[in-house]
């Protein structure tokens, strides 16, 4: 697995790399070995943002986490990527999209077609 790190106003230490790679090892079980990963860590005032994207062929798992501590933000991003990378996640996402579509039609005063 190829991991590309980007730090925006943030230094990426070996401890942080170790934490990310330990979490990504669990994601590899979901998507398989032949994948690439991009990790973007950003520091903004009092918050730290972690964006993790795992790409395999045409499928992408994306996790986004925000917290005051970078390790907490990384864990949150990894958990979201694992949650939405599972086999049953498509049912959850389709349910959300269906609800958004219904709300849109209700606000527009139209019936679904």
Backbone torsions as a table, in degrees:
resi	resn	phi	psi	omega
1	UNK	NA	132.8	178.8
2	UNK	-98.1	124.5	-179.6
3	UNK	-116.4	124.6	179.0
4	UNK	-109.1	120.7	-178.4
5	UNK	-103.3	138.3	173.4
6	UNK	-133.1	128.2	176.9
7	UNK	-113.5	121.2	177.9
8	UNK	-103.1	105.7	-175.2
9	UNK	56.8	38.2	-175.5
10	UNK	-152.0	133.0	176.4
11	UNK	-91.6	129.3	-179.2
12	UNK	-93.7	111.9	-176.6
13	UNK	-90.6	163.7	176.1
14	UNK	-59.7	-32.5	178.1
15	UNK	-63.5	-41.0	179.2
16	UNK	-68.7	-41.9	177.4
17	UNK	-59.1	-42.8	-179.6
18	UNK	-62.7	-42.7	178.5
19	UNK	-62.4	-45.7	-179.5
20	UNK	-64.2	-46.1	-177.0
21	UNK	-68.0	-30.6	175.3
22	UNK	-66.7	-41.8	177.9
23	UNK	-69.3	-37.2	179.7
24	UNK	-68.4	-27.1	178.1
25	UNK	-60.8	-34.5	177.4
26	UNK	-71.7	-36.1	178.5
27	UNK	-69.0	-30.5	-180.0
28	UNK	-61.8	-31.5	177.6
29	UNK	-64.4	-29.1	-179.5
30	UNK	-80.6	-48.2	-172.7
31	UNK	-96.4	-16.7	-178.9
32	UNK	101.3	169.6	-174.3
33	UNK	-70.3	-39.7	-174.6
34	UNK	-81.3	80.6	-180.0
35	UNK	-145.5	162.4	175.1
36	UNK	-122.0	154.9	-175.1
37	UNK	-135.3	140.2	176.7
38	UNK	-123.3	126.2	-179.2
39	UNK	-119.3	122.4	177.7
40	UNK	-118.2	119.9	178.6
41	UNK	-113.8	127.9	-175.2
42	UNK	-126.4	139.7	174.2
43	UNK	-112.0	121.9	177.5
44	UNK	-132.1	114.2	179.6
45	UNK	42.7	-110.1	-175.9
46	UNK	-97.6	4.7	-178.6
47	UNK	-122.6	153.9	176.3
48	UNK	-120.1	136.3	-176.4
49	UNK	-119.9	131.8	176.4
50	UNK	-120.7	125.7	175.8
51	UNK	-120.2	121.4	-178.0
52	UNK	-123.5	124.4	179.0
53	UNK	-123.8	122.8	177.2
54	UNK	-111.1	124.1	-176.2
55	UNK	-118.0	130.7	173.5
56	UNK	-137.2	114.6	-174.8
57	UNK	54.1	-110.9	-179.0
58	UNK	-105.1	0.5	-178.4
59	UNK	-96.8	139.5	178.0
60	UNK	-128.1	136.5	170.2
61	UNK	-109.6	127.6	-177.5
62	UNK	-123.9	131.8	175.3
63	UNK	-127.0	139.2	-178.8
64	UNK	-133.0	127.1	179.5
65	UNK	-134.5	142.7	177.3
66	UNK	-131.2	135.3	177.8
67	UNK	-164.5	175.0	177.3
68	UNK	-80.8	-22.1	177.7
69	UNK	-110.6	135.5	-175.5
70	UNK	-66.3	-35.5	-179.8
71	UNK	-66.9	-34.7	175.8
72	UNK	-67.9	-41.5	178.0
73	UNK	-63.1	-39.5	178.1
74	UNK	-64.4	-46.4	178.9
75	UNK	-60.2	-41.1	179.1
76	UNK	-63.6	-43.6	179.0
77	UNK	-64.2	-41.5	178.9
78	UNK	-65.8	-40.2	179.1
79	UNK	-63.9	-41.7	178.0
80	UNK	-64.2	-41.5	179.1
81	UNK	-63.8	-40.0	178.5
82	UNK	-67.3	-42.0	-177.9
83	UNK	-62.2	-45.1	-178.0
84	UNK	-87.7	-1.7	176.5
85	UNK	-96.4	-4.9	-178.9
86	UNK	-73.0	163.1	-177.6
87	UNK	-62.5	-36.0	-176.8
88	UNK	-88.8	3.7	-177.6
89	UNK	-67.8	-27.1	180.0
90	UNK	-62.4	-33.6	177.3
91	UNK	-65.4	-41.3	179.4
92	UNK	-64.4	-47.1	-178.2
93	UNK	-66.5	-41.0	177.9
94	UNK	-64.0	-35.3	176.5
95	UNK	-63.6	-41.3	178.1
96	UNK	-65.1	-45.9	179.8
97	UNK	-62.8	-37.3	177.6
98	UNK	-63.4	-42.4	179.6
99	UNK	-65.6	-39.9	177.9
100	UNK	-62.6	-42.7	179.3
101	UNK	-64.0	-42.0	178.3
102	UNK	-63.3	-43.8	178.5
103	UNK	-61.9	-38.6	179.0
104	UNK	-61.8	-47.6	-179.3
105	UNK	-66.8	-35.7	178.2
106	UNK	-65.0	-41.8	179.4
107	UNK	-69.2	-33.1	-179.4
108	UNK	-81.0	-12.2	-179.9
109	UNK	75.5	23.7	-178.8
110	UNK	-114.0	162.6	173.1
111	UNK	-95.6	154.7	177.5
112	UNK	-66.9	146.4	178.2
113	UNK	-112.2	NA	NA
